[in-house]
């Protein structure tokens, strides 16, 4: 009887950790300007029909893109040198049939005719700038749908709903060292 309960518990936990609509890091661009590293991740986003329906019915959806500059520490947890994030709100205006992507961090907005165009722009919109004078070995980055920003009546039903679980988890990206003029 105990084995059945444990098996059911593990099955439920594995089901909860599975997400059919994930986001994943496809690639990234890295450029050095003096001591600044410009890091631009590109994600692949796939949203469920339920999220598309919510957006088309006027529900504002919020995505967060984060990046951390990390320093490796041999004897303890790695050290976070700098952490940055961008918050984006997606909204549909049915009267004008326009999708709006609002970058809360920079207070800028862009309009799109289709949701696919908006998601493509969102997946490559962010560019993080890190000061490399303090060092850093790698970058951790992720994108996720912020369920806490949903209207309060939608927050609880979406907690365990896999259609609303969009999260790339933390992706580790090695820093490409700049090519110096003497190496050419």
LOLO-973699 format. One record per atom (N, C-alpha, C): y, z, x. Coordinates in Angstrom, 3 decimals. Layout:
# residues N
north:up:east
Y:Z:X
...
This chain:
# residues 184
north:up:east
-1.189:0.000:0.825
0.000:0.000:0.000
1.261:0.000:0.874
1.225:0.790:1.948
2.365:0.878:2.852
2.589:-0.464:3.558
1.496:-1.157:3.917
1.619:-2.448:4.592
2.274:-3.473:3.680
1.964:-3.416:2.381
2.579:-4.338:1.432
4.084:-4.087:1.338
4.467:-2.805:1.311
5.887:-2.464:1.226
6.633:-2.914:2.479
6.014:-2.692:3.636
6.650:-3.133:4.886
6.742:-4.645:4.943
5.687:-5.326:4.527
5.703:-6.791:4.499
6.776:-7.316:3.562
6.913:-6.685:2.397
7.948:-7.073:1.444
9.337:-6.815:2.020
9.513:-5.692:2.687
10.799:-5.356:3.297
11.165:-6.362:4.385
10.205:-6.684:5.280
10.476:-7.664:6.339
10.744:-9.046:5.757
10.031:-9.407:4.725
10.265:-10.695:4.061
11.651:-10.765:3.464
12.086:-9.677:2.820
13.418:-9.624:2.229
14.497:-9.689:3.308
14.308:-8.953:4.390
15.288:-8.978:5.482
15.379:-10.353:6.130
14.248:-11.017:6.323
14.293:-12.347:6.922
14.945:-13.339:5.974
14.762:-13.166:4.672
15.392:-14.026:3.692
16.897:-13.831:3.703
17.334:-12.574:3.850
18.760:-12.288:3.881
19.427:-12.820:5.139
18.696:-12.862:6.243
19.305:-13.337:7.481
19.335:-14.859:7.550
18.580:-15.536:6.704
18.562:-16.998:6.693
19.751:-17.510:5.901
20.421:-18.491:6.427
21.555:-19.083:5.737
21.409:-20.595:5.725
21.336:-21.160:4.539
21.189:-22.599:4.410
22.490:-23.320:4.729
23.593:-22.659:4.553
24.891:-23.278:4.767
25.575:-22.591:5.937
25.128:-22.910:7.121
25.683:-22.281:8.309
26.784:-23.141:8.901
27.432:-22.569:9.830
28.396:-23.294:10.648
27.879:-23.190:12.073
27.974:-24.270:12.810
27.521:-24.198:14.196
28.516:-24.887:15.114
28.539:-24.401:16.330
29.424:-24.952:17.345
28.831:-26.251:17.864
29.561:-27.341:17.711
29.089:-28.637:18.200
29.460:-28.847:19.659
30.728:-28.644:19.973
31.209:-28.785:21.347
32.555:-28.084:21.475
33.135:-28.183:22.656
34.435:-27.563:22.888
35.166:-28.339:23.970
36.471:-28.275:23.896
37.328:-28.862:24.926
37.981:-27.720:25.693
38.005:-27.857:27.017
38.649:-26.863:27.859
39.582:-27.578:28.822
40.821:-27.116:28.867
41.815:-27.675:29.785
42.574:-26.534:30.432
42.838:-26.674:31.721
43.629:-25.692:32.437
45.031:-26.228:32.647
46.022:-25.408:32.309
47.417:-25.699:32.584
47.950:-24.486:33.325
48.142:-24.659:34.638
48.486:-23.542:35.517
47.413:-22.464:35.380
47.783:-21.263:34.972
46.822:-20.166:34.817
46.327:-20.026:33.374
46.665:-20.978:32.504
46.280:-20.922:31.091
45.059:-21.801:30.831
44.082:-21.243:30.137
42.928:-22.006:29.677
43.155:-22.330:28.211
43.198:-23.613:27.887
43.300:-24.054:26.503
41.889:-24.382:26.038
41.422:-23.644:25.053
40.052:-23.750:24.559
40.084:-24.193:23.101
39.393:-25.304:22.812
39.398:-25.864:21.457
37.963:-26.083:21.001
37.412:-25.151:20.194
36.044:-25.319:19.702
35.998:-26.305:18.533
34.873:-27.003:18.401
34.650:-27.895:17.254
33.358:-27.465:16.586
33.480:-27.089:15.322
32.349:-26.595:14.550
31.882:-27.649:13.555
30.655:-27.503:13.130
30.149:-28.290:12.016
30.063:-27.340:10.826
30.754:-27.686:9.749
30.772:-26.851:8.550
30.052:-27.548:7.412
29.209:-26.825:6.737
28.559:-27.318:5.529
28.747:-26.261:4.458
29.380:-26.631:3.360
29.611:-25.677:2.284
28.696:-25.997:1.108
28.338:-24.972:0.379
27.436:-25.120:-0.762
28.182:-25.697:-1.964
27.420:-26.116:-2.944
28.005:-26.611:-4.190
28.791:-25.510:-4.902
28.345:-24.261:-4.776
29.040:-23.153:-5.417
30.428:-22.942:-4.808
30.531:-23.079:-3.502
31.837:-22.925:-2.846
32.739:-24.098:-3.220
32.184:-25.294:-3.221
32.962:-26.475:-3.623
33.471:-26.313:-5.052
32.609:-25.841:-5.935
33.006:-25.625:-7.331
34.103:-24.571:-7.430
33.971:-23.495:-6.660
34.997:-22.449:-6.678
36.342:-22.997:-6.206
36.328:-23.758:-5.125
37.577:-24.347:-4.616
38.184:-25.271:-5.663
37.349:-26.131:-6.266
37.845:-27.084:-7.263
38.333:-26.402:-8.540
37.948:-25.147:-8.739
38.426:-24.385:-9.893
39.585:-23.459:-9.538
40.181:-23.652:-8.370
41.395:-22.927:-8.010
41.196:-21.633:-7.253
39.965:-21.311:-6.840
39.720:-20.099:-6.059
40.092:-20.385:-4.600
40.893:-19.526:-4.022
41.277:-19.672:-2.622
40.154:-19.123:-1.740
39.726:-19.921:-0.780
38.666:-19.559:0.152
39.299:-19.365:1.524
38.883:-18.326:2.237
39.452:-18.000:3.540
38.393:-18.116:4.626
38.730:-18.836:5.698
37.886:-18.933:6.886
38.615:-18.298:8.056
37.849:-17.690:8.951
38.406:-17.076:10.153
37.698:-17.675:11.362
38.475:-18.082:12.360
37.947:-18.596:13.625
38.387:-17.610:14.703
37.411:-17.107:15.470
37.701:-16.129:16.514
37.241:-16.646:17.865
37.908:-16.171:18.912
37.495:-16.444:20.289
37.833:-15.229:21.144
36.918:-14.900:22.044
37.113:-13.778:22.966
36.859:-14.261:24.381
37.762:-13.926:25.286
37.564:-14.165:26.711
36.848:-12.946:27.265
35.667:-13.154:27.854
34.812:-12.063:28.296
34.639:-12.065:29.816
34.515:-10.885:30.374
34.227:-10.686:31.793
32.866:-10.010:31.897
31.976:-10.564:32.705
30.657:-9.992:32.882
30.748:-8.705:33.684
30.050:-7.670:33.211
29.962:-6.388:33.902
28.484:-6.126:34.147
28.099:-5.903:35.398
26.689:-5.770:35.748
26.029:-4.522:35.173
26.713:-3.446:35.135
26.080:-2.185:34.807
26.376:-1.675:33.402
27.144:-2.408:32.607
27.525:-1.949:31.278
27.736:-3.155:30.384
28.239:-2.937:29.186
28.547:-4.047:28.295
29.661:-4.894:28.906
29.628:-6.191:28.626
30.683:-7.067:29.131
32.034:-6.647:28.565
33.073:-6.918:29.330
34.419:-6.491:28.982
35.176:-7.627:28.292
35.844:-7.298:27.186
36.684:-8.267:26.488
38.079:-8.229:27.107
38.481:-9.350:27.676
39.800:-9.440:28.308
40.866:-9.758:27.267
40.542:-10.705:26.388
41.492:-11.113:25.357
40.712:-11.561:24.128
41.243:-11.240:22.965
40.609:-11.624:21.706
41.670:-12.229:20.790
41.356:-13.384:20.210
42.322:-14.067:19.341
41.605:-14.582:18.104
42.374:-14.734:17.029
41.794:-15.294:15.817
42.824:-16.106:15.045
42.302:-17.050:14.277
43.095:-17.843:13.350
42.489:-17.661:11.969
43.352:-17.509:10.969
42.909:-17.360:9.587
43.430:-18.556:8.790
42.514:-19.190:8.050
42.849:-20.371:7.254
42.519:-20.125:5.793
43.417:-20.521:4.906
43.169:-20.454:3.466
43.050:-21.881:2.931
42.003:-22.112:2.130
41.765:-23.405:1.501
42.068:-23.266:0.017
42.858:-24.182:-0.504
43.209:-24.124:-1.924
43.294:-25.541:-2.482
42.941:-25.683:-3.742
43.008:-26.976:-4.430
44.037:-26.897:-5.545
44.932:-27.886:-5.584
45.924:-27.987:-6.642
45.494:-29.107:-7.574
44.995:-28.737:-8.752
44.409:-29.717:-9.664
45.447:-30.676:-10.248
46.670:-30.231:-10.447
47.702:-31.112:-11.021
48.019:-32.273:-10.086
48.090:-32.012:-8.817
48.413:-33.066:-7.854
47.167:-33.614:-7.157
46.000:-32.986:-7.409
44.731:-33.376:-6.793
44.812:-33.375:-5.266
45.379:-32.316:-4.756
45.571:-32.157:-3.313
44.872:-30.891:-2.850
44.177:-30.995:-1.714
43.578:-29.830:-1.053
44.543:-29.374:0.031
44.806:-28.087:0.076
45.750:-27.526:1.041
44.997:-26.661:2.038
45.253:-26.887:3.323
44.744:-26.047:4.401
45.938:-25.318:5.000
45.998:-23.999:4.779
47.118:-23.199:5.261
46.634:-22.323:6.412
47.236:-22.524:7.579
46.966:-21.692:8.746
47.867:-20.467:8.646
47.284:-19.329:8.292
48.053:-18.098:8.113
48.655:-17.636:9.439
47.926:-17.814:10.521
48.363:-17.341:11.833
49.642:-18.036:12.286
49.722:-19.351:12.112
50.895:-20.108:12.547
51.839:-20.442:11.400
51.452:-20.088:10.167
52.217:-20.384:8.961
52.528:-21.872:8.835
51.492:-22.691:9.020
51.632:-24.133:8.844
50.603:-24.608:7.827
50.921:-25.702:7.147
50.035:-26.225:6.112
49.844:-27.721:6.274
48.672:-28.177:5.813
48.366:-29.607:5.796
47.730:-29.929:4.452
48.035:-31.122:3.925
47.469:-31.579:2.664
46.402:-32.634:2.919
45.382:-32.647:2.050
44.288:-33.609:2.162
43.910:-34.119:0.783
43.418:-35.346:0.742
43.006:-35.958:-0.515
41.600:-35.506:-0.903
40.737:-35.265:0.079
39.365:-34.844:-0.211
39.050:-33.533:0.506
38.083:-32.823:-0.032
37.632:-31.583:0.593
36.948:-31.861:1.927
36.225:-32.967:2.029
35.566:-33.318:3.294
36.573:-33.517:4.421
37.714:-34.156:4.121
38.759:-34.322:5.139
39.303:-32.970:5.581
39.508:-32.077:4.624
40.010:-30.742:4.940
39.021:-29.992:5.817
37.729:-30.035:5.475
36.716:-29.324:6.266
36.594:-29.906:7.668
36.739:-31.222:7.790
36.705:-31.851:9.122
37.875:-31.360:9.969
39.059:-31.275:9.375
40.223:-30.775:10.104
40.057:-29.306:10.463
39.555:-28.513:9.526
39.334:-27.087:9.777
38.361:-26.879:10.928
37.359:-27.710:11.011
36.335:-27.540:12.047
36.863:-27.806:13.450
38.012:-28.460:13.574
38.555:-28.763:14.901
40.030:-28.404:15.036
40.544:-27.577:14.133
41.965:-27.252:14.080
42.425:-26.278:15.160
41.593:-25.371:15.566
42.052:-24.257:16.393
42.089:-24.584:17.874
43.116:-24.068:18.522
43.214:-24.149:19.976
43.695:-22.794:20.466
42.860:-22.173:21.277
43.161:-20.849:21.809
43.688:-20.996:23.237
44.641:-20.152:23.592
45.205:-20.144:24.930
44.926:-18.776:25.558
44.257:-18.804:26.713
43.915:-17.562:27.408
44.537:-17.573:28.802
45.088:-16.419:29.196
45.648:-16.245:30.529
44.495:-15.919:31.480
44.207:-16.822:32.404
43.078:-16.659:33.315
43.428:-15.840:34.562
44.670:-15.357:34.657
45.056:-14.539:35.811
44.256:-13.242:35.850
43.800:-12.773:34.692
43.029:-11.532:34.626
41.532:-11.782:34.812
41.146:-13.024:34.977
39.741:-13.361:35.159
39.087:-13.739:33.850
37.781:-13.833:33.891
37.010:-14.193:32.713
35.886:-15.124:33.108
34.691:-14.849:32.572
33.518:-15.646:32.915
33.082:-16.584:31.807
33.275:-16.161:30.570
32.836:-16.988:29.453
33.638:-16.649:28.206
33.471:-17.497:27.198
34.155:-17.305:25.924
33.106:-17.165:24.836
33.333:-16.221:23.941
32.527:-16.110:22.730
33.397:-16.598:21.577
32.833:-17.431:20.710
33.596:-17.956:19.582
32.729:-18.002:18.339
33.382:-17.954:17.189
32.669:-18.056:15.921
33.633:-18.448:14.810
33.048:-18.914:13.696
33.786:-19.192:12.471
32.984:-18.587:11.329
33.686:-18.028:10.359
32.983:-17.466:9.209
33.867:-17.489:7.973
33.205:-17.480:6.824
33.885:-17.375:5.545
34.155:-15.896:5.290
35.402:-15.559:5.022
35.797:-14.166:4.807
35.572:-13.812:3.342
34.444:-13.173:3.050
34.106:-12.808:1.667
35.028:-11.722:1.129
35.599:-10.906:2.010
36.494:-9.837:1.565
37.824:-10.376:1.045
38.151:-11.624:1.371
39.387:-12.224:0.896
39.223:-12.883:-0.474
37.991:-12.932:-0.971
37.749:-13.487:-2.305
38.326:-12.560:-3.361
38.569:-13.072:-4.565
38.994:-12.170:-5.647
37.966:-11.048:-5.819
38.425:-9.864:-6.167
37.545:-8.690:-6.208
36.340:-8.872:-7.118
36.465:-9.624:-8.196
35.329:-9.826:-9.099
34.245:-10.712:-8.488
34.566:-11.440:-7.430
33.587:-12.316:-6.779
32.961:-11.683:-5.545
33.527:-10.610:-5.032
33.051:-10.056:-3.771
31.636:-9.517:-3.846
31.324:-8.706:-4.818
29.987:-8.120:-4.911
28.898:-9.166:-5.174
29.091:-10.098:-6.111
28.030:-11.091:-6.341
27.750:-12.002:-5.143
28.690:-12.147:-4.248
28.484:-13.043:-3.107
27.919:-12.354:-1.867
27.766:-11.030:-1.912
27.311:-10.289:-0.737
25.974:-10.806:-0.226
24.985:-10.939:-1.092
23.653:-11.370:-0.672
23.342:-12.807:-1.080
24.318:-13.526:-1.589
24.116:-14.903:-2.024
24.213:-15.837:-0.814
23.120:-16.492:-0.480
23.081:-17.358:0.700
24.013:-18.564:0.587
24.370:-18.944:-0.626
25.303:-20.055:-0.808
26.702:-19.704:-0.317
26.989:-18.420:-0.170
28.300:-17.957:0.278
28.252:-17.400:1.699
27.139:-17.549:2.379
26.984:-16.988:3.716
27.204:-18.079:4.769
28.451:-18.328:5.088
28.791:-19.305:6.131
29.282:-18.516:7.338
28.502:-18.586:8.414
28.812:-17.809:9.599
28.105:-18.463:10.792
28.850:-18.779:11.818
28.239:-19.401:13.000
27.644:-18.366:13.942
27.871:-17.086:13.686
27.540:-16.029:14.634
28.290:-16.303:15.938
28.193:-15.396:16.875
28.911:-15.567:18.143
28.193:-16.601:19.002
28.948:-17.595:19.456
28.440:-18.639:20.335
29.058:-18.433:21.718
28.234:-18.475:22.750
28.715:-18.254:24.117
28.972:-19.601:24.777
30.156:-19.727:25.371
30.565:-20.960:26.039
30.977:-20.623:27.461
30.338:-21.254:28.425
30.709:-21.052:29.830
32.062:-21.704:30.095
32.843:-21.066:30.933
34.147:-21.627:31.295
33.940:-22.648:32.396
34.441:-23.849:32.157
34.370:-24.914:33.155
35.540:-24.724:34.116
35.218:-24.511:35.359
36.267:-24.276:36.346
37.023:-25.569:36.611
38.336:-25.462:36.788
39.152:-26.682:36.997
38.812:-27.339:38.322
38.953:-28.656:38.334
38.744:-29.412:39.566
40.042:-29.377:40.354
39.968:-28.881:41.581
41.183:-28.796:42.388
41.466:-30.139:43.045
42.670:-30.317:43.522
43.078:-31.571:44.150
42.307:-31.835:45.433
41.823:-30.794:46.104
41.078:-30.990:47.352
39.653:-31.452:47.108
39.138:-31.237:45.855
37.778:-31.655:45.533
37.673:-33.136:45.224
38.795:-33.785:44.963
38.771:-35.194:44.543
38.574:-36.149:45.667
